[in-house]
Amino acid sequence: MKMLINGKQTDASDGKTLEVWNPATMELIDTVPSATPQDVEAALDAAQLGKKEWRDVVLFERVAILRKFVSLIDKNLDTFAKMISAESGKTLVSCIDEAKACMGIFESYCEKAKNYGGETLPFNSEARVKGDIIFTLKEPLGVVACVVPFNYPVELYAHKVAPALVMGNAVIIKPSSDTPMCNIFLTQLLLEAGVPGAAAQIVTGSGARIGKQIAESPKIDAISLTGSTAVGVETMQNGAKNLTHVFLELGGNDPLIVFEGADLDQAVAETLAGRASNAGQTCCGTKRLIIQNSIKEAYTQKLLEALKGLKVGDPLDPETVYGPLISERAAKDVEQQVQKTIGQGATCLYGGKRYDTTYFEPTLLTDVTMDMDIAGDMEIFGPVFPVIGFDTAEQAIEIANHAPYGLSSGVMSPDICTALKVATEIEAGTCVINGCGNYRSSHLAFGGYKMTGIGREGVTQTLDEYTQTKNIALKQMLK
């Protein structure tokens, strides 16, 4: 598969490529170009024309084009889902769901855009504007760089590309080097649906090689990135010299707090939903299990039995709960983090090992305390379940807020007052009562506090962030 620059399928100017591997089978799927600085500059130059061409397409026509794009995804759904599964290692069922989520997100942004606009300001509110009619228009920012991660490459493509395009911006998409094919395929469908080639481009290559160039370019008006906190900080620094709008969704170490009296079977089910999904490679997945000491032993035993029953393996098997991690490197990182936590005093009650190169056992860690890295700034992107005990609600909140991140959270308690106390005092962008924090709708203002990032993704807010407001004053029109 090739890059799409100015509407043309393009190899890297130096001919270099990146290999795309199936993490479940370790088979080579395909290669994609490894873009050079010259290739990136060509895309940036084309986008300057594309932003004007696409901006001048009226809203109802943009919506019609994007809805045609949705229909093309639906037409290719089965083939597309197998492509996602092959390069990401995700279960086929979850890939079908993700493709459908992408379709729904585009539809939702189209509908929102048709009902989105400026406002008329208060008339005669001050003596100095007496008789003036003042109103606002929403205009596109220009060119938006969309940096898409590997873990949800289709859903997060939609959350970045859909609001940018529907409001008339041009986009340059930078996919993860692990999962570029599904993003190339989607961009091909955008062009097939009628988006101009200069308004929707995709460049492939390592972030280290081309990410800095994109972030530093004065030809970029906004960057939307989902990734690590370290990369987010670097991206913001690189964009600062041009005052580029930067939207970041970064690290997370999200808690699930379970109080005495909660239904333990439901708590375990929510734990699995929060952590086993996508082999634990989910930004808002539950990564710390904060359990009241009076029920901790009973909860841990139920969770242990549930983990023993998880089917891990072939992503194409409909009974598989999760498949491999995205790469051998990722699996080794999780293994090292587990060993570090054990070295700090935790007990590995179950699992703890990597196998078949990229697979990792469901791992239950007990005797975890707040002073361990796993309870603070160490985000484990894998199927690891650390249990931390607490006695009072105040302690639970302190443990939850101990991490430098604040993406999502969950609390389970039979006492709604206790649950609401947690929800209001926890430092996170989302708190789910009666469930885990692995929760997202297309309309949710998704994002977090502290080092989790800046800005929100969701139909209710993102159009504000992907547009700029122009004031127009009709002076002394009404005397």
N, C-alpha and C positions, 0 to 999 in steps of 0.2 A: 504494500500500500504506500501511497505517496502523499506528500504535503499538498495542500491546496493554497496556492499563492496567486492572487489576482485571477481567480477562476480556472487556473490551469493546474493539472497534476504535475508536481515538481519534485525532482530528486535534489539532494544536497548538491551545491555547486562544486564540491570537492569529491562527490561520489560516495562519501562515507555513510554507513548505515548503522542502525541499532537493531539488535535481535529481540524479538518478542517470543517469550517462552510460555508454554502452558505449565503453571506451577503444580498442577495435579499430576501430570505425566512426565514433566521435564522434557517435553518434546518442543522442538523449534516450530513455531507457527508461521512466522513471516518475518520480514524486516521492514523497517521504516527509515526514512532519511534522518540523518543526524545534521540538523541545520547548521549552517555557518553564519557568522555575523553578516555576511553579504546577503544571505537568504532572508534573514530577519529584517534587514534594512529594506529589502525589496517589498516585503509584506507591509512594513510600516509606511512606505511611500504609497503603495497601492491603497492603503486604508485612508489616506488623506483625500483621495478621490472617492473612495467608497462611502465615506461618511456623508459626503454631500449628495451623492446619488441616492443613497438609501433614505436620507433625511427628507428628500423631496418626494418620496413615495408617500402618498397620503395615508393616514392611519388605517382607514377601512381596507385599503389595498394591502398594507403590511399584515393586517390581521388575516386576510384571506390567504396570503402566501404562507403564513405560519400555520394556519389550519390545514392547508394542503400538505405541509411538512408532517404534521401529526398523522394524517391519513397514510402517508408513505411509510411511517414507522409501523403503523398497524398492519399494513400490507406485507411488511417484511418481518413481522414480529418473531416468528419461530427461528428463522435464520439469524436474526439479530441477537436474540437471547442466547443462542449457542455460541455466538462470537464473544459475547460478554463473558460467559462462563469459561470459555477456553483460555482467554487471556488473564482473567482475574482469579480463577479457581473457585468462584462463588457457585452455590447450588443453582441448578437450572431454574428451579421454582422461584428463587429469589431474583434471578435475572429477568424472568418474565414480569415479575412484580415491579422491578425497577424500570423496565421499559415502559410499562403502563403508567408508572408514576411520572416519568418524563413526559408522556403524552398529556397527562392531566395537568402538569405544571404549565406547559405551554398553553393549553386551553384556558387555564385560570388567569394567566397573565394577559392573554388576548381579551378576555372578558373584562378584566379590571381596567385595561388600557382604554377600552371603549367608553368607560364611565369615569375617566380620570382627567382632570384638567386643572386650570387655575381658578382664581376667585376674583370677585369684585370687592374692592376694599370699602370700608365704611365711607359713606358720602357726607361731606361737610363735617368731618370729625375735628378739623382744626381750621382756624381762620385763614392760615396761609394756603390751604388747598380748597378754599370755598369755590364751589361751582365746578370743580375738577372731577372728572370720572377717571378712576384709577383701577386697572385690572391687571391680572398676571397671566402669563402663558408659560407652559412647561415645554422646554426645549431639550433636545439631546445633549449630552456632554460632548460627544465626538467619537473617540475611539476607546473602546474598553478592552483591556487585556484580561482574558478569562483563564486563570490557572487552575486546572481541574486535577483532583487527586485520584489515586488508584482505587480507593475503597468503595466509592459509589460514583464511578466515572460517568454514568448516564444521568442519574438523578441530579447530581451537582452540576453537570454540563447544562441541564435545563434551568436550574436556579440562577445560573450566571448569564447564559446566552439569551434565554427567553425575555427577561425584562430589558436587557440591553437592546435587542433587536426590535422589540415591539414599540419601543419609544424612539426609534430612529437612529440609534447608535450603530457604528460599525464595530465588529468584534474581531480580535485576533486570539485564537484559542491555542493554549499551550497545554497539551495533555500530559499526564504522567508517562514516563518512559516505559512503565510496566503495562499500561493499558491504553495505548494510543489508537488501536484499531477501531474500537467502537466510537471514539470521538471523530476519527476521520470519516467513518461511515455516516454518522449523523450530519457532519458538515457537507458531505456529498448530497445528502437528501435535502438539506437547506437550499443548496444551489439548484437542485432538480426542481424544487418547489417554486423557485423564482427569486430567491435572494441574490442580489448581484455578487459576482465573484470577488469584488474588491471590498464588499461589506461583510463577508464571512470567510475568514481565512484560518488555516490551521498550520502551525509550524511544530515540528517534532524534533526532539533532542533533549539532552540533559539540562536540567535547570541550572546547573553550575556553568554550562557552556553558553546558554542563551537567555536565561532568566534575568540576569543582571542587566543585560543590554536592553531588554524590553522594559524593565522597571525604570531604568535611567533615561529612557528616550523622551524627549520633549514632544514626540508625536503621539504619545499615549496620554489620554485625558483621565483615565481611571483604571485601576487594577482591582480585580476581585480574585482573591486567593484563598483556597482552603489547603492547609498544610501544617507543618510543624511551627511551633512558636519561634524557633531560631530563624527559620526561613522567612516568617512573617516580619520579624524585626528587621532583618536585612532588607527585605523588599520595601518596607516603609522608609528606611534610611535612604535607599536608592531613589525612591520616588520623591523624596522631600525637596530635592534641589529644583524640581519643577512644580512643586506644590500639587502634585498629582493626587487625585482622590484615591484613597486606598481603603478597601474593605477586606477585612481579615477574619477568617474563622480558623482558629489554631488549636492548641492543645486542650486536653481535658483529662480530668481524673475523677469522673463523676461518681457520686455516692448514691447508694440506696440505703435508707435508714428504716429499720424494721423494729417496731415497738411491741412490747408484751401485749398479747390479746389479738394481734393480727393473725389472720388465717395463714398458717405456715405452708400449707400446700400451695396456696395462691402466691405467697412470698417466694417460694422456690420456683414456681412457674415464671414469675416476673423476673427473677434472677437469671434464669436461662434465657428468657427473651431479651434481657438487657445485655447479656455477656456472650452467649454462645453464638448468636447471630453473626454471620460473616467471620467466623473464627475469632471473634473478639476484636476485629479490625473496624471498629465503628467509633467515630468521634464522640458521639453522645452515649456510647455504650456504658453500662454500669461497670466501673473499675474498682470500686471500694464498697464492701458490704459491711455496713455499720449496724450491728445487731445488739439489741439490749441483752445484757448478760443473763438475765433470768430465763431467756429462751434460746440463748446462743447454742447450747449443746444440742437441743432438739432440732433447731434449724439446720445446724451443720450436718447432723446425721441424715436428715431428709435430703439435703443438697448432695451429700456424698452418694446416696443411692441413686439420685437422679443423674448425676454425672456418670456413674457406672453404666447407665442405660443409654447414654447418648451414642448415636451412630455417627461415626466420623469416617469419611472416606470419599468415594467417587462422587463428584459434584453432580453427575448426571443421574445418579440413583435418587428417585423421589423420596426415599426414606432417610437420606443423609441429612443430618442436622447442620454440619459444616464440613468444609473441605480443607484444603491446604492454606497456609499463609501465602502471601503474595510472592515470596521469594525465599531462597535458602538463607540469604542475609537476614531477612526479617525473622525467620524462625530461630536463627542463631542468636539474634538480639534478645528475643523473648527468653530463650534458654539461659542466657547470661543474667538477665534481670531476675529470673526465678532463683538462680543460684546465689545471687547477691542478697536477695531477701532472706533466703535460708541462712546465709552467713551472718545476717544481722539478727538472727534469733527466731525466725518463723519456722513452723513445722509444716512439711509437705505431707499432707494426709492422703493425697491421691495425685497421680500423674507426675508432671514435672519434666517430661522428656520430649525431645524432638525425635522424629523418626521419618523414614522415607524422604529424607532431604528437607521437605517443606511442611510436613505435618507436625502438629503439636498436640500432645495429650491434653484433655481437659484437666486442669490443675487446681486443686483445692489447698489453699494455704491458711493455716490457723496460727494462733498465738501472735498475730500481727499487732503491732503497737504504733502509736502515733509518731514515734520518733524514727520509724523506718522510712526509707526513701519511697517505698511503694505507697505509703499513706500521705505523701506530700507531693513532690514534684516529678516523680518517676511514673510516667504514663506507659503502661504496658499494652501494646497493641497485639493482644493474643488472648486465647481462652483461659485466662488465669483468674481465679476467684479468691481474693484475700478477705478473710473475715476479721473484723475489728470489733471488740466489745465496748459497750458503754452502759452506764447506770441511769443517768438523767438526760432529759431533753437538752439541757444546756451543754452537757458533755458531747452529745451527738452532734449538735450544731457546731461546737468548737472543732471537733474532728473533721466534719465536713468542710468547714471553711479554712482548714489548715493548708489545703492545697493552694498553689498560686493560680490555679485555673478556676473557671466557674461557668462551664457550658450548660450542663443539665443536671438534674437530680430527681430523686423520687423518695417518697415517704409513705410508709404503710402503718396505720394506727387505727384502732377502733374509736379513738377519741378525736373528733374532728377539730377540736380546739388545739390539741397537741399538733395535729397535722398542719393546721394553718399557722401555728407558731413557727414550725420548721420552715414552711413555705415562704413566710415573710422575712425570716431572718437568715435564710441560707443565701450565700453569695453566688447565685447562678442565674443564667438567663431564663431557665425553665425549671419549674418544680412540678412534678406529677404527683398528685395525691392518689393513693391507692394503686400505685404502679411504679414501674422503673422509669428512669429518665431517657431511655432509648425510645424517643417519642418525637414524631415530626409530622406535621401536615403541610401542604403547600402554602397555606395561609399564615402559619405560625411565624412570628418574628424571630427567626432562629439565629442565635448568637449568644455571646456570653460576657461575663464580667472578667475583670483583671487581665491576666495574660492569655485569656482565650481569644481575645481579638477586639476588633472595632467594626461596628456596623451590624446590620441584621439582614438576613435573607428570608424573604417570604412575600407573598402577594400583597399583604397588608402594608408593607413598608418599602420594598425595594425600588418601586418606581420613583419614589422620592429621591432615592440615592443615585439613580441612574439618569436623572434629569437635572436641569438647572432652571431657576425661576427668573423670568424676565418681567420687569414692571413696565407697564405702558400707561402713561398719563395723558388724558385728553383735557388740556387745560382750558378752564372757563367755558366749558360746553353748556353748562346750565347756570344761568345767573339768577 
